[in-house]
């Protein structure tokens, strides 16, 4: 038991900075949402990370916003750029299932989220925030996965990535065709 805890602590110490560096290098999130009829949609949005979640400012004109307003469920993904990866089959990526929370306008949370987005993405955020069809969402990560490459997948928690567990079930060889 102690040996497992020590191994976990070493893994945590090695991976947490790598995960944070990868996450902090990203400016957008891929969003997977679903509508009332179960039709999936994938899109993206610029984000800012605060201690209580990922903040995105998105318009009702976009399908993903309408989906989040009617079906509050989302999966997030940050993925290594194709140009810089070793192999397209094992791009580095961080995914989370998240709980979307719509942030009410003119609240402390709204002001803090808009401020964080503006600091990260510039004055365009201020203009968009002034439009009535734009909504601020806080996406609270619950459980996730960090993939470094083949056979290198690690479960991560939503609370600032503190619980890193190596997934030990690997790929399996397919049965031979006869």
Buried (B, 14 or more C-beta within 10 A) or exposed (E): EEEEEEEBEEBBEEBBEEBEEBBEEBEEBBBBBBBEEEEEBEBBBBBBBBEEBBBBBBBEEBBBBBBBBEBBEBBBBBBBEEEEBEEEEBBBBBBBBBBBBEBEEEEEBBBBBBBBBBEBBEEEBEEBBEEEEBBBBBBBBEEBBBBBBEEBBBEBBBEEBEBBEEEEEEEEEEEEEE
